[in-house]
Amino acid sequence: MVVNFFLVSIGAAFGVLARVFSTKWIKKSWEGVFPLATFVINILGAFLLGLITGFNLSASLSLLLGTGFMGSFTTFSTFNVESIELLRLKDYKYFFCYTGASYIVGFVAVFVGILLGNLLRAGD
């Protein structure tokens, strides 16, 4: 139990650092209304979590990478706050584009990640 706690904690520490640096890097070159940083991070996270799932890793590695790292790298709460902010600004075009694309592309990213993980695992 204690080992699991540390695995998730270590993964989360690195995941949040990756999110902070990725967000700053993306926002440095994007000043548009569309919340690109969160979108890119969440789609990348969906793909990577699919890949982790497809690899069918041990419970320990799943806790470290899936629950810890990916859990803190991706950000559902920021996605929701940014979505509501677009509604508050009455920017319906970006609201529907952001929420729709996040879910649709996110599902596709997970699916592709799982397929790729299964293919790579089968190649062992």
TAHUDA-V828136 format. One record per pair of residues at least 12 apart in sequence whose ideal C-beta (glycine too) atoms are under 10 Angstrom apart, sorted by the first residue. I is the first residue (numbers start at 1). J is the second residue. Records with the same first field share a line. If there is no record, write none. Layout:
I = J, J
This chain:
3 = 60, 63
4 = 59, 60, 63, 64, 67, 68
5 = 63, 68
6 = 63, 64, 68
7 = 59, 60, 61, 62, 63, 64, 65, 67, 68
8 = 63, 64, 66, 67, 68, 69, 71, 72
9 = 63, 64, 68, 72
10 = 63, 64, 68, 69
11 = 61, 62, 63, 64, 65, 66, 67, 68, 69, 70, 71, 72, 73
12 = 64, 67, 68, 69, 70, 71, 72, 73
13 = 68, 69, 72
14 = 64, 65, 68, 69, 72, 73
15 = 45, 64, 65, 67, 68, 69, 70, 71, 72, 73, 74, 75
16 = 68, 69, 71, 72, 73, 75
17 = 69, 72, 73
18 = 41, 44, 45, 69, 70, 72, 73
19 = 37, 38, 41, 42, 45, 69, 72, 73, 74, 75, 78
20 = 72, 73
22 = 37, 38, 40, 41, 44, 45, 73
23 = 36, 37, 38, 40, 41, 75, 78
24 = 37
25 = 37, 40
26 = 38, 39, 40, 41
32 = 94
33 = 85, 86, 89, 91, 93, 94, 98
34 = 82, 86, 91, 93, 94, 97, 98, 101
35 = 78, 79, 81, 82, 83, 85, 86, 94, 98, 102
36 = 98
37 = 75, 78, 82
38 = 74, 75, 76, 77, 78, 79, 80, 81, 82, 83, 98, 102
39 = 79, 82, 97, 98, 101, 102, 105, 106
41 = 73, 74, 75, 78, 79
42 = 73, 74, 75, 76, 78, 79, 102, 103, 105, 106, 109
43 = 74, 101, 102, 105, 106, 108, 109, 110
44 = 70, 73, 74, 109, 113
45 = 69, 70, 71, 72, 73, 74, 75, 76, 106, 109, 110, 113
46 = 70, 74, 102, 103, 105, 106, 107, 108, 109, 110, 111, 112, 113
47 = 105, 106, 108, 109, 110, 111, 112, 113, 114, 116, 117
48 = 65, 66, 69, 70, 73, 74, 109, 110, 113, 117
49 = 62, 65, 66, 67, 69, 70, 71, 73, 74, 106, 109, 110, 113, 114, 117
50 = 70, 106, 107, 108, 109, 110, 111, 112, 113, 114, 115, 116, 117, 118
51 = 65, 66, 70, 109, 110, 112, 113, 114, 115, 116, 117, 118, 120, 121
52 = 64, 65, 66, 67, 69, 70, 113, 114, 117
53 = 66, 70, 110, 113, 114, 117, 118
54 = 110, 111, 112, 113, 114, 115, 116, 117, 118, 119, 120, 121, 122
55 = 113, 114, 116, 117, 118, 120, 121, 124
56 = 114, 117, 118, 121
57 = 117, 121
74 = 106
76 = 102
79 = 98, 99, 102, 103, 106
80 = 99
82 = 94, 95, 98, 99, 102
83 = 95, 96, 98, 99, 102
86 = 98, 99
87 = 99
